[in-house]
């Protein structure tokens, strides 16, 4: 479990401390507030650690391997021109530092890099062990339709896509899980398959289909909202989103209608309750309210943390955190939704937009 993340001079963050919940973590902020950057910073460290034993051919982490592997992952996920571009813009050279606290503490990691840095980071704390579970990162775009052949194309050509796309496509192509976990997988898949009206299938050519009562439908012909549900369903079916692990989901509500968002909200909570530590970034009031309602009614025992990102006049972002969205301060994007609802009700009731002042 990722317990904490301290960032200093990372892109828009001069300094920020995140104390994460065991089950669900919700990062809330308007566009440009750095929501995705926090997800990616956390994902990069865990992804490098999870694959470290294989890539380094070493039973334990080393400074030499981590210095290069972390720099490569940050550049491939964030896609800056150079690694140092991720450091916050200030006069002169700036040092960006990231400190990760885990349970167990044997996974703790601390590193930094400076504005001129290109291919390596400086390791201040080396973890004593590698992470056991590979994290899952879901970008705003669904990936089932580009998955066939994408991994081989990504690895043999220069593509301007974040490496999270490649990583997730690898997981989508994994074989279905078998054995004792199948019963739990079926429980998680049932509401998703009901919402989609079918099941997800992968043919021998690597193309995905939605199998419905009348036959199989090419995934390209399925509505985008249902394709997002199908992505989650496939990752559950392969065991990537089962038991201990991590899910990072950037704006789950993107391009979805309210009915599908309700299903997504419940899926997020079910995955969190199954033992996966979930991190989402959003500015959707509808999704936040649906998560709140479901937690109050059905998922009362989940350990949840909310983080409000606030952009200052100088462009620097500060963080407020608490157990609910009421604890993270006023978020402009959410306030606009609330104010529109109030204006709509007032309009329907014939209330003037500007009420007359009382003497």
C-alpha positions in Angstrom: 0.0 0.0 0.0 1.2 3.5 -0.9 0.9 5.3 2.4 2.3 8.8 1.6 3.9 10.9 -1.2 5.9 14.0 -0.6 6.6 16.1 -3.7 8.7 19.2 -3.9 9.0 21.4 -7.0 7.2 18.9 -9.2 5.6 20.8 -12.1 2.9 23.0 -10.5 3.6 21.8 -6.9 6.1 23.9 -4.8 5.6 21.5 -2.0 2.8 19.0 -1.1 2.3 16.1 1.2 -0.3 13.4 0.4 -1.4 11.0 3.1 -3.3 8.2 1.3 -6.1 6.0 2.4 -5.9 2.2 2.3 -8.8 1.8 -0.1 -9.8 4.8 -2.1 -8.1 8.1 -2.9 -9.9 10.9 -4.8 -7.9 13.8 -6.2 -10.1 16.7 -7.0 -9.3 19.8 -9.0 -10.0 21.9 -12.1 -8.0 21.5 -15.3 -4.4 22.5 -14.9 -4.2 21.8 -11.2 -1.9 18.8 -11.6 -4.3 15.9 -10.8 -2.8 13.6 -13.5 0.7 14.5 -12.5 0.2 13.1 -9.0 -1.3 9.9 -10.4 1.6 9.5 -12.8 4.3 10.3 -10.2 2.9 7.6 -7.9 2.4 5.1 -10.8 6.0 5.5 -12.1 7.6 4.5 -8.9 5.4 1.5 -8.3 5.7 0.3 -11.9 9.5 0.5 -11.8 9.6 -1.4 -8.5 7.1 -4.1 -9.7 9.1 -4.9 -12.8 12.5 -4.3 -11.1 13.4 -7.9 -10.3 12.9 -8.9 -13.9 14.5 -5.9 -15.6 17.5 -5.7 -13.2 18.0 -9.5 -12.8 18.7 -8.7 -9.1 16.9 -10.0 -6.1 17.1 -6.5 -4.4 16.9 -2.9 -5.7 20.1 -1.1 -6.3 20.9 2.6 -6.7 22.4 2.1 -10.2 19.4 0.4 -11.6 16.8 2.7 -10.0 18.7 5.9 -11.0 18.2 5.1 -14.7 14.9 3.1 -14.6 13.0 5.8 -12.7 14.3 8.6 -15.0 13.3 6.5 -18.1 9.8 5.8 -16.7 9.2 9.5 -15.8 10.2 10.6 -19.2 8.1 7.9 -21.0 5.0 8.6 -18.9 5.1 12.4 -18.6 6.7 12.9 -22.1 8.7 16.0 -21.4 11.5 17.0 -23.8 14.0 16.3 -21.0 13.6 14.9 -17.5 14.5 18.3 -15.9 11.5 19.9 -17.5 9.4 18.2 -14.8 11.0 20.4 -12.2 8.9 23.5 -11.3 9.8 26.6 -13.3 11.8 29.1 -11.2 14.7 31.4 -11.7 18.0 29.4 -11.6 18.3 25.7 -11.1 15.5 23.8 -9.2 15.6 20.5 -7.5 12.6 18.3 -7.7 12.3 15.6 -5.0 9.8 12.8 -4.4 9.5 10.7 -1.3 7.3 7.6 -1.2 6.2 5.9 2.0 4.7 2.4 1.8 3.3 -0.3 4.0 5.5 -2.3 4.4 8.3 0.3 4.8 10.7 -2.0 3.0 9.3 -0.4 -0.3 10.1 3.2 0.8 11.8 5.2 -1.9 13.3 8.7 -2.1 14.9 10.4 -5.1 15.4 13.8 -6.8 16.6 15.4 -10.0 17.5 18.9 -11.0 16.5 21.2 -13.9 19.5 20.2 -16.1 18.9 16.5 -15.4 18.4 14.3 -18.6 18.8 10.6 -18.0 19.2 9.9 -14.3 17.8 10.7 -10.9 19.7 10.8 -7.6 18.6 8.1 -5.2 18.5 9.2 -1.5 16.8 6.1 -0.2 16.9 2.6 -1.8 13.9 0.3 -1.0 14.9 -3.0 0.5 12.5 -5.1 -1.7 10.7 -4.9 -5.0 6.9 -4.4 -5.2 5.0 -7.6 -5.8 2.0 -6.3 -7.8 2.0 -4.5 -11.1 -0.1 -1.2 -11.0 -2.8 -0.5 -13.5 -3.2 3.0 -15.1 -6.3 3.9 -17.0 -6.0 7.1 -19.0 -9.0 9.2 -20.1 -9.1 7.4 -23.4 -10.2 3.8 -23.7 -7.6 1.4 -25.0 -9.4 -1.7 -26.2 -9.8 -0.4 -29.7 -6.1 0.4 -30.2 -4.8 -2.6 -28.2 -4.3 -5.0 -31.2 -0.7 -4.5 -32.3 -0.1 -1.4 -30.2 2.5 -2.8 -27.9 4.8 -4.1 -30.7 4.3 -0.8 -32.6 5.1 1.2 -29.5 8.3 -0.7 -28.9 9.6 -0.6 -32.4 8.8 3.0 -33.4 8.7 6.5 -31.8 5.1 7.2 -30.9 4.0 10.4 -29.0 1.8 8.4 -26.6 2.4 8.0 -22.8 3.9 4.7 -21.8 0.8 4.1 -19.5 -1.0 3.2 -22.8 1.5 0.6 -23.6 1.6 -0.8 -20.1 -2.2 -1.1 -19.9 -2.4 -2.8 -23.4 0.1 -5.4 -22.1 -2.3 -6.2 -19.2 -5.3 -6.3 -21.5 -3.7 -9.0 -23.6 -2.9 -11.2 -20.6 -4.7 -14.6 -20.4 -7.8 -15.0 -18.3 -7.3 -15.8 -14.6 -8.1 -19.4 -13.5 -8.4 -21.2 -10.2 -9.7 -20.1 -6.8 -10.0 -16.5 -7.9 -12.7 -17.2 -10.5 -15.6 -16.9 -8.1 -14.6 -13.5 -6.9 -14.0 -12.4 -10.5 -17.5 -13.4 -11.5 -18.9 -11.4 -8.6 -17.1 -8.3 -9.8 -17.9 -8.9 -13.5 -21.6 -9.4 -13.1 -22.7 -5.7 -12.7 -20.3 -4.7 -15.5 -21.6 -7.3 -17.9 -25.2 -6.4 -17.1 -24.4 -2.7 -17.9 -22.7 -3.7 -21.1 -25.3 -6.2 -22.1 -22.6 -8.8 -22.9 -19.1 -10.1 -22.2 -15.7 -9.1 -23.5 -13.9 -11.5 -25.7 -10.4 -11.5 -27.3 -9.9 -13.4 -30.6 -6.7 -15.0 -31.8 -5.7 -11.8 -33.8 -5.7 -9.7 -30.7 -9.0 -7.9 -31.4 -11.6 -7.3 -28.8 -15.3 -8.0 -29.2 -18.4 -7.5 -27.1 -20.4 -10.8 -27.1 -24.1 -10.1 -26.9 -27.2 -12.4 -27.3 -27.4 -11.7 -31.0 -23.6 -12.4 -31.7 -20.3 -10.6 -31.4 -19.8 -6.9 -32.0 -16.5 -5.3 -32.9 -15.3 -3.1 -30.1 -15.0 -0.2 -32.5 -18.7 -0.3 -32.9 -19.5 -0.2 -29.2 -20.3 3.1 -27.5 -17.2 4.6 -25.8 -18.8 4.6 -22.4 -19.3 0.8 -22.7 -15.8 0.4 -24.0 -14.5 1.9 -20.7 -16.5 -0.6 -18.8 -15.2 -3.4 -21.0 -11.7 -2.3 -20.3 -12.2 -2.6 -16.5 -14.0 -5.9 -17.1 -11.1 -7.4 -19.0 -8.6 -6.3 -16.4 -10.7 -7.9 -13.7 -11.0 -11.1 -15.8 -7.2 -11.4 -16.2 -6.7 -10.9 -12.5 -4.9 -7.5 -12.9 -7.6 -5.8 -10.8 -8.0 -8.5 -8.1 -6.6 -8.8 -4.6 -3.7 -6.6 -3.6 -2.5 -4.0 -6.1 -3.0 -0.5 -7.4 -5.5 1.2 -9.8 -4.8 4.7 -11.1 -7.7 6.1 -13.1 -7.6 9.5 -14.7 -11.1 11.1 -15.0 -13.2 7.9 -15.0 -16.2 10.0 -16.0 -14.7 11.3 -19.2 -17.2 10.9 -22.2 -19.7 8.9 -20.0 -23.4 9.6 -19.5 -24.8 9.7 -15.9 -26.2 6.1 -16.1 -22.8 4.7 -16.9 -21.0 6.9 -14.4 -23.2 5.3 -11.7 -22.0 1.9 -12.8 -18.4 3.1 -12.9 -18.7 4.6 -9.3 -19.9 1.3 -8.0 -17.1 -0.6 -9.8 -14.5 1.7 -8.3 -15.8 1.0 -4.8 -16.1 -2.8 -5.4 -12.5 -2.9 -6.7 -11.3 -0.8 -3.7 -13.2 -3.2 -1.3 -11.6 -6.2 -3.0 -8.1 -5.2 -1.8 -6.9 -2.9 -4.6 -5.7 0.6 -3.6 -7.5 2.9 -5.9 -6.5 6.5 -7.0 -8.8 8.5 -9.2 -8.5 12.1 -10.5 -11.8 13.9 -11.2 -13.6 17.2 -11.4 -17.1 15.6 -11.8 -19.6 16.6 -9.1 -21.9 13.8 -10.3 -19.2 11.1 -9.8 -18.2 12.5 -6.4 -21.8 12.5 -5.2 -22.4 9.0 -6.5 -19.3 7.8 -4.7 -20.4 9.5 -1.5 -23.9 8.0 -1.7 -22.7 4.5 -2.3 -20.1 4.7 0.5 -22.8 5.9 3.0 -25.2 3.1 1.9 -23.1 0.1 0.9 -19.3 0.6 1.4 -19.2 2.1 4.9 -16.0 0.5 6.0 -13.7 1.8 3.2 -10.8 3.9 4.2 -11.1 6.9 1.9 -9.1 10.2 1.5 -10.0 13.2 -0.6 -7.5 15.8 -1.9 -8.4 19.2 -3.2 -5.9 20.9 -5.5 -6.0 24.7 -5.5 -4.3 26.9 -8.0 -2.9 30.2 -6.5 -2.4 33.5 -8.3 1.2 32.6 -9.1 0.1 29.3 -10.7 1.4 27.3 -7.7 -0.9 24.5 -6.5 -1.6 23.8 -2.8 -3.3 20.7 -1.4 -6.1 20.3 1.2 -7.1 16.8 2.3 -9.6 15.0 4.5 -12.0 12.1 4.6 -14.7 13.6 2.4 -15.0 16.2 -0.4 -16.4 18.7 2.2 -12.9 18.7 3.8 -10.9 19.8 0.8 -12.0 23.4 0.3 -13.8 25.1 -2.5 -13.1 23.7 -6.0 -14.1 26.1 -8.8 -15.2 23.3 -11.2 -17.6 21.8 -8.5 -18.9 25.2 -7.5 -19.9 26.0 -11.1 -22.0 22.8 -11.2 -23.7 23.7 -8.0 -24.4 27.3 -9.0 -25.8 26.1 -12.3 -28.2 23.8 -10.5 -29.3 26.7 -8.3 -29.8 29.0 -11.4 -31.8 26.3 -13.1 -34.1 25.8 -10.1 -34.6 29.5 -9.7 -35.3 29.9 -13.4 -38.0 27.2 -13.3 -39.6 28.8 -10.2 -39.5 32.3 -11.8 -37.1 33.7 -9.3 -35.2 36.8 -10.6 -31.5 36.1 -11.3 -30.7 39.2 -9.1 -33.0 39.4 -6.2 -34.0 42.9 -5.1 -32.3 44.3 -2.0 -34.4 44.6 1.1 -34.3 48.0 2.9 
